[in-house]
Amino acid sequence: MRYLSLFAVLFFSFSGAFAQSVENEIRVVFTAYDWAKKGVGDVYYRSGGEYELIEMRNLSRTKPYIYNGAKLFQLFKKIPVAEGVPAEFKFQVCAETVIKQNGGRVMVVISPETSEESAFDYRIYTLEDSLDGFPKNSFRLVSFSQKTLYFQIEDRKPQKIEPGKRITIKPEKSGEGYMSAVFRSESGELLYSKKWYTEPGVRDLVFLRSYEDRRGKERLALRIITEYVTEPTKESKR
């Protein structure tokens, strides 16, 4: 009976730890964010004790990866142990951030570090990626601009996007078709306009960056990652 009781304690302790591990498990999707469209080099992440190469292309979503490690999320790159000995290498931290949520889905955006004062090669941004926070038939606008922007769909009230912030907008029309969308500066100047094609079961992640052209005029650049949450029933017009 003593052994049976001990077995029961061990079993339920293991079951509880396993359930907690599964509950805290995070599905991570990566994308490389590089305005020069060069992407980033080979980078690895670590879940448990294994290093895994992240298979990604610039401004494209990767397959989901499982991460159940520490809150401090790190990326690694391979470097030679000694010059001229390529067969021997070690892993070195090239970027890190803190993942605050337990469980669910996270998108990790990786971009080249531009600050000379940084000790890392890349900068990481994390975005909550569940369908609750970023539903289908919606736009998520992520600003990398240093200035306040305003986004307007059709005749709806303009939405304010503060520097470095993000907003999620779900258009009133969730069907298929075109709608007009404009971006303006804080002074009301038109920065960008386009006819946006919407499809059921699609969500668009949009990176925004303002810059000045050769004449010193403020401009806005967009990079869009489209995800088909529901498979299209016919050829897309995108």
N, C-alpha and C positions, 0 to 999 in steps of 0.2 A: 504493500500500500504506500510505503514511504517513497519507493521508486516511481510509482504511478503519479503521486502528487508532484514529485520533482519534475517528471516529464510534462505534466500539465502546466506547471509554472513556466518551464522553458518554452513550451509550444505557444502559449498565449503571449509571452514576451516577444518571441520571434514574430508572431503574427501581427502584433501591434507595431513593431518596428517596421515590418514590411509594408503594412498599410500606410504608415506615416510616410515611408519612402516614396510609395506610389503617389500619395496625395501631394507631396511636395515636388514631384517630377515635373519638369518644365519642357515643353516642346519649343525648341528654338529654331527660327528661320533667319537666315543671314542674307544680307545684300551688301554689295560694295557700292559706295557712293563716291564717284570721282567725276567732277565736271569735265575733266580732260578726256574722259571715256577710256582711260587706260586701265582702270580697275586697280586692284591691289595684287600683290604677289601671293605666293602660297602661305597661308596661315593655318594654324591648328588650334583646336580647342581641346579641353581636357575634362572628361566626365569620369570621376573615379580615378583610376590610375593610368588610363590609356590616353595617348594623344591621337587625335583623329584629324585628318586633312579635311578642310571645308571646301567642297566643290562648288564654286560660285563664279558667276560672271557679273560684270559691272551692270548695276541697275536691273537685276533680275532676282527673283526670289529663289532661294535654294529649297531643296527638300527639307522636311522637318528633321532636326537632330534632337536627341534626348539628352537633357542635362539635369543631373541630380547632385551637383556638387555644392560648393560653398557659395555664400552670397557674393563674395568677391569673384567676379567672372573675369577670366584672363584669356587672352589670345597669345599664341606663341609662334615663333618662326625658328627654322633650323639655321644654325650657324656652325661653321667648321670649328672643331676643337683646336686645330692648329693650322696655320697657313700652309697650303700645299698638300693637305691630307683630306681630300674631299670625302673619303669613305667614313671618316670619323666626325661626328657632329653632336651637338647638344641643342636642347630647346631653350630659347630665351624669351622672356615676356616682352611682347611688342605693343600691348595695349591692355587696359583693364578698366572695369567699371563695377558698379554694385547693382545686382538684380534684386529689387525690393520685394517682388511678389512671390508667393508660394504657389506652385502649380500653374496650370494654364498655358497660354501661348505667348511667346515674346519674339519680336523681331529685333535683331541686332544689326544696326547699320554701321558699317565700317568705312571710314574715310581716311585718306592720308593726313597726317598731322602737319599743320602749316606753321605752328609756333616753333621757333628755334629754341625756346626755353624748355620745351617738353622733353622728358626722358624717353618717350615712346615714339614709335614709327607711325602709329595709327591712333585715331580718335574713335571712340565707340559711343553710339547713341542707342538707347533701348526704347522700343515702342510696344505697348500692350497690343497684342495681335488677335485677341479673341473676337468672335462674331458679335459678342455683346457690346464691346467697346468700339469695334470697327465693323459694323454690319455690312452685308451685301447691299448693293444699290446705293452706295455712299462714296463720298470723297474724303480722304484724309489729307489735309494740307499741312506740310511741315516746313516751317520757315527757317532758312539759314541766312536770312537777310538781317542786316543791322538796322533796318528801318521798319516802321509800322506799315502794314499793307491792309488793303480792304478787298474782299472778294464778294462778287455779286452774281447770282444766277437769275436770269430773266429779270423780272421786276420785283424780286424779293428784296428784303432789307439787307444792305451790305453787312458782311461779317468781318469783324476786326481780327487781324492776325498780328500779334505783337512779336517783336524780334525774338527769334529763338524758340517761339512757341508753336503749337499745333492745334488745329481744330478739325472736327469731323462734321461734315454736312451731308444730310440725306435729302436729296431733291424731292419735291412734292410729287413729281412725275416719276414713277418707278418703272415705267415701261420702256420700250425701245424707241429711240429717236434722237434728234439733235436738239440742243438747247444752247442759248447764248450765255457765255460766262466772261466776266471782265475782272481784271485786277487794277486797282488804282493806288496811288500814293496817298499819304495822309493829307496832302493838299488838294486831292481830287484829280490829279493828273492821271490820264490813262496810261498804264504801263504795259498791259497785255490783254488781248481779247482773242477768243476762239469760239468756234462752234464745237461743243462737247457732245460726243456721241455716247449715249447711255444704253446699257443693255441689262435685262433682268439677270440677277445672280452674279453681278460683277461689282468689284470694289477697286477704286483707283487710289493708289498712294502717290502723292504729288510732292516733290521736293522743289522749293522755291529759293531763288538766289537773286538779289538785286545787284546791279553793277552799273557803272557809268561807261558809256560808249566813248569813242574818240573825240566827240564834240562836248563831252562832259554832261550829256543828257542821261538821266536815270532810266535804266532798262530793267526788265525782269526776265530771267531764264527759268524754264520749267524742265523737270525730268519726271516722267510718269512711269510707274510700275503698275500694270493692270493684272489683276488676279481674277480668274474665273472660278468663283466659289461654286457655281452651278455650271456644268458643261454647256457650251452654246449648242443650240439645236440646229443652227445653220451657220454658214460662213459669216464670220464677223466682218463688219465694215470698218473696223479700226485699222 
